[in-house]
């Protein structure tokens, strides 16, 4: 069982330490002691809880698609030249950057403050883990 300290569990789920402690107190998550005697939660249990309770804004486009990775957010920056553009979005705690044609930016009306959906369909997703160090 991989244990995650309360403070790290809070950071990973985007809530306060007190919220994680309330989850433990209410029985939503079980408390354990890590090897140094500090309060911790089981990583798999925390992941299941995060999946159950996560809510993403609804995709306003109403378009059906095969891609499962969709991030609704706000456009925060648009940099364009005559041919290409870089569009930056803030989707919850995640920053998403897309390169596209300047023509697409104009056609979509993308500008800071616009609501948009970033759709990611990739054959390669790189997953990394910390090497032997605590979160």
N, C-alpha and C positions, 0 to 999 in steps of 0.2 A: 504494500500500500504506500503510495507517494503522499507524504504529508506536506501541506502548505500552511505556513504560519498565517495567523489572522490578518496581519497587516498586508501581507502579500496577496492573500485571497481578496481583500478589499480592493487593492490596486488592480488586480486582474479582472475583477468584475465591475469596476467603476463605481464602487460605493464606499462608504466610510467604514472604518474599523468597527464602530458602534453598530452599524447595520449587520455586519457579519456576526458580531456577538449576539445580536437580537435573533438572528437566524438560528444560532446555536441554542440560545435560551428557549426558543419556541419549539425546538426539536426539528426544525427544517434541515439543519445540518448537525451531524454528530461531532462532538468535540473529542480531540485526542491530545496526547502530549507528544511533542517531537522529542528526539533524542536528548535535547538539552533541557527538557522539562517545560517548554513553552507551549501555550495553547495553539492547536493546529487543527485543520480539517483535512479529510481525505481528498486528494486531488480529483479522483474519478467522481466522487460524490459532488464536489464543487462544480465540475464540468457538467454533470447531469442537471444540477440545479440551474446553472447559467443557461443551458439550452432550454429548459422548461420555462424560465422566467424572462427570456430575452424577448424584446419587442423592437422591431424595426419599423420605421415609418412605412406606410403602404406606398407602393410604387404608383405614382400618380398617372403614369402613362396608360395603364390598363392594357398593355400589350402582352400577349402570351409569348413565352420564349423558352428555349431549352436551357439556357445558361442559368445556373442556380445561384451564382454569386452576384447579387444585386445590392447596391448601396445607394440609398436615397440621401441626398444632402444638399448643401448650399454651395454654389459656385463662389469661390473666394478670390480668384484671380484669373485673368485671361490675358495672355501675352501673345500677340500676333505679329507676323510680318506679312509680306505680300502673298506668301504661299501656305505657310504652316502656322499652327497655333499650339500653345500649351495651356491647358485648362486645369486649374487646381480646384478641388472640391473638399469640403469638410463634411464627412459622413459620420456623424456621431463623433467618437474619439479618433476616427481614422482619416488621414489625409490621403486623397486619391488624386493622382496626376495623370492626365491623358494627353497624348499628342495626336493632333488631327489636322485636317486642312483648315485654312482660314475660311474657306467657303462654307464648311460644315458649321463653324462657329456662327457665321452670319445667318445661315439658314435656320439653325436651332435657336437663335436669339440668346446665346449664352453671354452673360455678363455677371459681374459680382452681384450677389443677392438673388440670382436665379435659382429656382429649385430644379434639380435634375437628378437622374438616376444613372449611376455608373454601373455598367454591366461588364462582368469579367468572365470570359470563357477561355481558358488556357489549358494547353496540354502539359505545361510544366508549371508546377508550383513548388517552390523551394521551402522546405520546413527546416528550421534550425532549432537547436536546444542549447542552453547554457552548458559549458563544459566544466562540470565539477564545482560550480560556484552557486551560491544561494541567490534566489531572486532578489 
